[in-house]
Amino acid sequence: MESPVTPVSNVPSAKTNVLSIISLVAGILGLLGMCVGIIPVVGWFCSVPGGLLGLAAVVLGVLGNNQVKAKGEKGKGMAVAGLILGVLTLLGLCVYIIISIALGPVIGNVFSQINNSLY
């Protein structure tokens, strides 16, 4: 009685594109930086690096997607996800900057009134 033989394939599987992976990681970290940037004290310290990571995610997502198409690698979903997260991060940074500019004088007046009432 013969034992069943499992066929072995020598064809290497397609590797995952590195730029797609980095794009996804940068998009996640950028979005987290924007979420932490809502906290008033640490806002700019997290929002600006988060925005830069978002920009990197967009660029690397586009480059990774192009490489996936050209080389037949895996990672198209990660490249698209990183691209989307990067765009969301950049939109969040724009909203954060607009709100900061719009509310800056109001917040300054509130702190000024508090300061005047203390002295």
DOKOLVEX-97857 format. One record per atom (N, C-alpha, C): residue number from 0; x, y, z. Coordinates in nm, 4 decimals, always signed. Example, Ala and Ser with C-alpha at 12.3 -4.5 7.8 and 13.67 -1.06 7.14 Angstrom:
BEGIN
n c1 c2 c3
0 +1.3190 -0.5690 +0.7800
0 +1.2300 -0.4500 +0.7800
0 +1.3200 -0.3300 +0.7800
1 +1.2850 -0.2250 +0.7080
1 +1.3670 -0.1060 +0.7140
1 +1.2900 +0.0030 +0.7870
***
This chain:
BEGIN
n c1 c2 c3
0 +0.0837 -0.1169 +0.0000
0 +0.0000 +0.0000 +0.0000
0 +0.0891 +0.1245 +0.0000
1 +0.0654 +0.2109 -0.0950
1 +0.1487 +0.3301 -0.1077
1 +0.0908 +0.4449 -0.0242
2 +0.1817 +0.5250 +0.0316
2 +0.1356 +0.6420 +0.1073
2 +0.1138 +0.7575 +0.0096
3 +0.0152 +0.8411 +0.0382
3 -0.0099 +0.9535 -0.0534
3 +0.1083 +1.0500 -0.0556
4 +0.1401 +1.0959 -0.1702
4 +0.2520 +1.1883 -0.1877
4 +0.1956 +1.3283 -0.2071
5 +0.2492 +1.4201 -0.1302
5 +0.2080 +1.5592 -0.1425
5 +0.2976 +1.6272 -0.2443
6 +0.2390 +1.6881 -0.3465
6 +0.3237 +1.7553 -0.4457
6 +0.3954 +1.8749 -0.3843
7 +0.5207 +1.8912 -0.4216
7 +0.6019 +2.0021 -0.3724
7 +0.6225 +2.0995 -0.4874
8 +0.5992 +2.2228 -0.4597
8 +0.6157 +2.3244 -0.5622
8 +0.7424 +2.4028 -0.5348
9 +0.8208 +2.4233 -0.6362
9 +0.9429 +2.5016 -0.6219
9 +0.9222 +2.6478 -0.6613
10 +0.7989 +2.6850 -0.6882
10 +0.7699 +2.8224 -0.7280
10 +0.7640 +2.9087 -0.6022
11 +0.8512 +3.0082 -0.5926
11 +0.8468 +3.0935 -0.4738
11 +0.7208 +3.1809 -0.4749
12 +0.6660 +3.2014 -0.3572
12 +0.5482 +3.2879 -0.3491
12 +0.5934 +3.4336 -0.3580
13 +0.5014 +3.5173 -0.4044
13 +0.5347 +3.6593 -0.4198
13 +0.5572 +3.7213 -0.2827
14 +0.6595 +3.8031 -0.2713
14 +0.6876 +3.8666 -0.1436
14 +0.6006 +3.9915 -0.1283
15 +0.5868 +4.0350 -0.0055
15 +0.5080 +4.1538 +0.0241
15 +0.5956 +4.2773 +0.0055
16 +0.5414 +4.3770 -0.0596
16 +0.6148 +4.4993 -0.0884
16 +0.6452 +4.5751 +0.0403
17 +0.7718 +4.6120 +0.0582
17 +0.8169 +4.6785 +0.1804
17 +0.7571 +4.8185 +0.1919
18 +0.7478 +4.8920 +0.0819
18 +0.6918 +5.0267 +0.0873
18 +0.5452 +5.0251 +0.1294
19 +0.4739 +4.9213 +0.0913
19 +0.3342 +4.9084 +0.1332
19 +0.3239 +4.8897 +0.2836
20 +0.4123 +4.8075 +0.3381
20 +0.4126 +4.7846 +0.4829
20 +0.4458 +4.9134 +0.5570
21 +0.5503 +4.9838 +0.5115
21 +0.5908 +5.1088 +0.5770
21 +0.4812 +5.2131 +0.5644
22 +0.4126 +5.2172 +0.4519
22 +0.3022 +5.3112 +0.4328
22 +0.1909 +5.2860 +0.5332
23 +0.1561 +5.1602 +0.5527
23 +0.0505 +5.1265 +0.6482
23 +0.0909 +5.1635 +0.7905
24 +0.2131 +5.1319 +0.8282
24 +0.2609 +5.1643 +0.9632
24 +0.2649 +5.3161 +0.9832
25 +0.3149 +5.3900 +0.8839
25 +0.3200 +5.5359 +0.8947
25 +0.1798 +5.5951 +0.9017
26 +0.0857 +5.5389 +0.8274
26 -0.0517 +5.5876 +0.8325
26 -0.1152 +5.5659 +0.9679
27 -0.0918 +5.4490 +1.0265
27 -0.1466 +5.4203 +1.1594
27 -0.0848 +5.5125 +1.2638
28 +0.0473 +5.5263 +1.2620
28 +0.1148 +5.6131 +1.3599
28 +0.0766 +5.7597 +1.3406
29 +0.0600 +5.8020 +1.2160
29 +0.0195 +5.9398 +1.1904
29 -0.1198 +5.9685 +1.2424
30 -0.2116 +5.8761 +1.2205
30 -0.3480 +5.8940 +1.2697
30 -0.3513 +5.8929 +1.4216
31 -0.2718 +5.8062 +1.4838
31 -0.2627 +5.8062 +1.6302
31 -0.2044 +5.9376 +1.6814
32 -0.1046 +5.9892 +1.6105
32 -0.0471 +6.1186 +1.6491
32 -0.1489 +6.2308 +1.6420
33 -0.2346 +6.2255 +1.5407
33 -0.3392 +6.3280 +1.5296
33 -0.4418 +6.3130 +1.6415
34 -0.4744 +6.1901 +1.6774
34 -0.5710 +6.1689 +1.7863
34 -0.5147 +6.2167 +1.9197
35 -0.3877 +6.1917 +1.9440
35 -0.3244 +6.2406 +2.0665
35 -0.3097 +6.3927 +2.0589
36 -0.2987 +6.4461 +1.9377
36 -0.2829 +6.5905 +1.9191
36 -0.4029 +6.6718 +1.9625
37 -0.5162 +6.6080 +1.9858
37 -0.6343 +6.6800 +2.0330
37 -0.6148 +6.7265 +2.1769
38 -0.5325 +6.6557 +2.2534
38 -0.5068 +6.6933 +2.3922
38 -0.4375 +6.8300 +2.3925
39 -0.4912 +6.9275 +2.4654
39 -0.4410 +7.0650 +2.4550
39 -0.2927 +7.0840 +2.4840
40 -0.2403 +7.0205 +2.5856
40 -0.1022 +7.0476 +2.6255
40 -0.0018 +6.9939 +2.5244
41 -0.0272 +6.8771 +2.4715
41 +0.0682 +6.8130 +2.3813
41 +0.0264 +6.8220 +2.2348
42 -0.0699 +6.9076 +2.2042
42 -0.1279 +6.9136 +2.0711
42 -0.0281 +6.9265 +1.9588
43 +0.0494 +7.0342 +1.9574
43 +0.1416 +7.0564 +1.8459
43 +0.2568 +6.9580 +1.8463
44 +0.2935 +6.9075 +1.9637
44 +0.4057 +6.8138 +1.9701
44 +0.3730 +6.6797 +1.9070
45 +0.2444 +6.6458 +1.8986
45 +0.2042 +6.5193 +1.8355
45 +0.1425 +6.5407 +1.6982
46 +0.0769 +6.6542 +1.6775
46 +0.0064 +6.6767 +1.5516
46 +0.1011 +6.6981 +1.4349
47 +0.2052 +6.7737 +1.4568
47 +0.2986 +6.8017 +1.3472
47 +0.3729 +6.6745 +1.3034
48 +0.4321 +6.5976 +1.3971
48 +0.4924 +6.4714 +1.3521
48 +0.3886 +6.3753 +1.2936
49 +0.2670 +6.3772 +1.3479
49 +0.1612 +6.2944 +1.2916
49 +0.1306 +6.3333 +1.1479
50 +0.1292 +6.4637 +1.1212
50 +0.1070 +6.5116 +0.9851
50 +0.2192 +6.4713 +0.8910
51 +0.3419 +6.4759 +0.9400
51 +0.4553 +6.4337 +0.8577
51 +0.4488 +6.2836 +0.8279
52 +0.4073 +6.2061 +0.9277
52 +0.3904 +6.0623 +0.9033
52 +0.2766 +6.0371 +0.8049
53 +0.1713 +6.1193 +0.8118
53 +0.0618 +6.1074 +0.7163
53 +0.1084 +6.1357 +0.5743
54 +0.1910 +6.2389 +0.5598
54 +0.2460 +6.2710 +0.4283
54 +0.3335 +6.1568 +0.3769
55 +0.4154 +6.1007 +0.4659
55 +0.4993 +5.9868 +0.4271
55 +0.4133 +5.8670 +0.3871
56 +0.3029 +5.8460 +0.4578
56 +0.2140 +5.7344 +0.4259
56 +0.1528 +5.7504 +0.2869
57 +0.1166 +5.8741 +0.2518
57 +0.0584 +5.8988 +0.1194
57 +0.1617 +5.8708 +0.0104
58 +0.2800 +5.9269 +0.0258
58 +0.3848 +5.9100 -0.0756
58 +0.4238 +5.7634 -0.0882
59 +0.4484 +5.6978 +0.0247
59 +0.4895 +5.5576 +0.0211
59 +0.3764 +5.4664 -0.0263
60 +0.2518 +5.5045 +0.0022
60 +0.1386 +5.4261 -0.0469
60 +0.1298 +5.4286 -0.1982
61 +0.1509 +5.5458 -0.2564
61 +0.1482 +5.5572 -0.4027
61 +0.2654 +5.4807 -0.4639
62 +0.3847 +5.4996 -0.4081
62 +0.5020 +5.4287 -0.4601
62 +0.4886 +5.2776 -0.4436
63 +0.4391 +5.2349 -0.3272
63 +0.4211 +5.0921 -0.3033
63 +0.3185 +5.0309 -0.3970
64 +0.2096 +5.1028 -0.4218
64 +0.1070 +5.0537 -0.5128
64 +0.1624 +5.0395 -0.6546
65 +0.2432 +5.1364 -0.6973
65 +0.3053 +5.1275 -0.8298
65 +0.4008 +5.0091 -0.8392
66 +0.4776 +4.9855 -0.7325
66 +0.5707 +4.8719 -0.7333
66 +0.4967 +4.7386 -0.7323
67 +0.3846 +4.7331 -0.6596
67 +0.3052 +4.6105 -0.6568
67 +0.2563 +4.5763 -0.7970
68 +0.2097 +4.6786 -0.8694
68 +0.1622 +4.6559 -1.0058
68 +0.2766 +4.6152 -1.0984
69 +0.3909 +4.6822 -1.0845
69 +0.5022 +4.6579 -1.1760
69 +0.5718 +4.5236 -1.1500
70 +0.5899 +4.4859 -1.0240
70 +0.6679 +4.3670 -0.9903
70 +0.5827 +4.2455 -0.9579
71 +0.4525 +4.2638 -0.9468
71 +0.3663 +4.1517 -0.9134
71 +0.3784 +4.1055 -0.7698
72 +0.4142 +4.1963 -0.6804
72 +0.4280 +4.1618 -0.5392
72 +0.2929 +4.1690 -0.4693
73 +0.2900 +4.1211 -0.3465
73 +0.1726 +4.1350 -0.2612
73 +0.1798 +4.2708 -0.1919
74 +0.0666 +4.3141 -0.1354
74 +0.0681 +4.4344 -0.0540
74 -0.0139 +4.5489 -0.1082
75 -0.0958 +4.5243 -0.2103
75 -0.1783 +4.6322 -0.2646
75 -0.2750 +4.6850 -0.1591
76 -0.3359 +4.5961 -0.0818
76 -0.4293 +4.6382 +0.0223
76 -0.3625 +4.7232 +0.1283
77 -0.2402 +4.6862 +0.1666
77 -0.1678 +4.7648 +0.2660
77 -0.1309 +4.9016 +0.2111
78 -0.0930 +4.9075 +0.0836
78 -0.0583 +5.0356 +0.0224
78 -0.1801 +5.1274 +0.0173
79 -0.2949 +5.0725 -0.0204
79 -0.4176 +5.1530 -0.0279
79 -0.4603 +5.1967 +0.1118
80 -0.4515 +5.1067 +0.2103
80 -0.4883 +5.1418 +0.3477
80 -0.3962 +5.2515 +0.4020
81 -0.2666 +5.2393 +0.3767
81 -0.1730 +5.3432 +0.4200
81 -0.2014 +5.4761 +0.3523
82 -0.2359 +5.4711 +0.2256
82 -0.2714 +5.5926 +0.1514
82 -0.3954 +5.6585 +0.2114
83 -0.4977 +5.5797 +0.2399
83 -0.6210 +5.6344 +0.2971
83 -0.5956 +5.6916 +0.4366
84 -0.5222 +5.6181 +0.5196
84 -0.4915 +5.6686 +0.6541
84 -0.4072 +5.7956 +0.6477
85 -0.3148 +5.8017 +0.5529
85 -0.2338 +5.9224 +0.5370
85 -0.3169 +6.0419 +0.4954
86 -0.4109 +6.0219 +0.4044
86 -0.4992 +6.1317 +0.3618
86 -0.5863 +6.1767 +0.4781
87 -0.6400 +6.0820 +0.5550
87 -0.7208 +6.1189 +0.6720
87 -0.6380 +6.1973 +0.7737
88 -0.5131 +6.1571 +0.7912
88 -0.4245 +6.2283 +0.8838
88 -0.3997 +6.3710 +0.8363
89 -0.3736 +6.3883 +0.7071
89 -0.3491 +6.5229 +0.6540
89 -0.4747 +6.6096 +0.6627
90 -0.5915 +6.5504 +0.6370
90 -0.7161 +6.6265 +0.6527
90 -0.7369 +6.6671 +0.7982
91 -0.7073 +6.5751 +0.8899
91 -0.7175 +6.6073 +1.0321
91 -0.6228 +6.7183 +1.0716
92 -0.5027 +6.7190 +1.0171
92 -0.4073 +6.8261 +1.0474
92 -0.4580 +6.9598 +0.9952
93 -0.5161 +6.9598 +0.8760
93 -0.5711 +7.0848 +0.8205
93 -0.6842 +7.1383 +0.9078
94 -0.7726 +7.0495 +0.9515
94 -0.8824 +7.0914 +1.0394
94 -0.8272 +7.1438 +1.1713
95 -0.7271 +7.0761 +1.2253
95 -0.6656 +7.1181 +1.3515
95 -0.6033 +7.2578 +1.3384
96 -0.5350 +7.2823 +1.2284
96 -0.4729 +7.4137 +1.2073
96 -0.5795 +7.5216 +1.1919
97 -0.6847 +7.4932 +1.1154
97 -0.7909 +7.5920 +1.0957
97 -0.8594 +7.6247 +1.2287
98 -0.8891 +7.5229 +1.3072
98 -0.9528 +7.5466 +1.4373
98 -0.8592 +7.6235 +1.5293
99 -0.7308 +7.5913 +1.5275
99 -0.6343 +7.6625 +1.6117
99 -0.6267 +7.8101 +1.5745
100 -0.6278 +7.8387 +1.4446
100 -0.6228 +7.9782 +1.4003
100 -0.7521 +8.0508 +1.4359
101 -0.8644 +7.9822 +1.4179
101 -0.9932 +8.0460 +1.4450
101 -1.0150 +8.0695 +1.5938
102 -0.9744 +7.9763 +1.6771
102 -0.9990 +7.9877 +1.8200
102 -0.8835 +8.0507 +1.8969
103 -0.7738 +8.0778 +1.8307
103 -0.6586 +8.1365 +1.8985
103 -0.6901 +8.2657 +1.9719
104 -0.7525 +8.3645 +1.9068
104 -0.7853 +8.4889 +1.9775
104 -0.8846 +8.4688 +2.0925
105 -0.9789 +8.3786 +2.0747
105 -1.0779 +8.3529 +2.1806
105 -1.0095 +8.2943 +2.3030
106 -0.9247 +8.1958 +2.2804
106 -0.8537 +8.1332 +2.3920
106 -0.7591 +8.2333 +2.4570
107 -0.6946 +8.3180 +2.3753
107 -0.6070 +8.4217 +2.4302
107 -0.6826 +8.5180 +2.5193
108 -0.8038 +8.5569 +2.4793
108 -0.8851 +8.6470 +2.5620
108 -0.9267 +8.5803 +2.6924
109 -0.9596 +8.4541 +2.6880
109 -0.9986 +8.3823 +2.8097
109 -0.8821 +8.3779 +2.9067
110 -0.7628 +8.3443 +2.8588
110 -0.6462 +8.3406 +2.9467
110 -0.6121 +8.4801 +2.9982
111 -0.6319 +8.5819 +2.9173
111 -0.6067 +8.7185 +2.9590
111 -0.7013 +8.7600 +3.0711
112 -0.8292 +8.7257 +3.0593
112 -0.9260 +8.7583 +3.1634
112 -0.8960 +8.6826 +3.2924
113 -0.8555 +8.5565 +3.2798
113 -0.8193 +8.4800 +3.3988
113 -0.6976 +8.5423 +3.4665
114 -0.6000 +8.5824 +3.3885
114 -0.4800 +8.6433 +3.4417
114 -0.5130 +8.7759 +3.5102
115 -0.5995 +8.8571 +3.4488
115 -0.6364 +8.9851 +3.5092
115 -0.7160 +8.9676 +3.6379
116 -0.7959 +8.8641 +3.6464
116 -0.8745 +8.8425 +3.7683
116 -0.7888 +8.7919 +3.8827
117 -0.6741 +8.7314 +3.8532
117 -0.5868 +8.6822 +3.9586
117 -0.5028 +8.7929 +4.0205
118 -0.4768 +8.8979 +3.9445
118 -0.3893 +9.0032 +3.9972
118 -0.4612 +9.1294 +4.0167
***
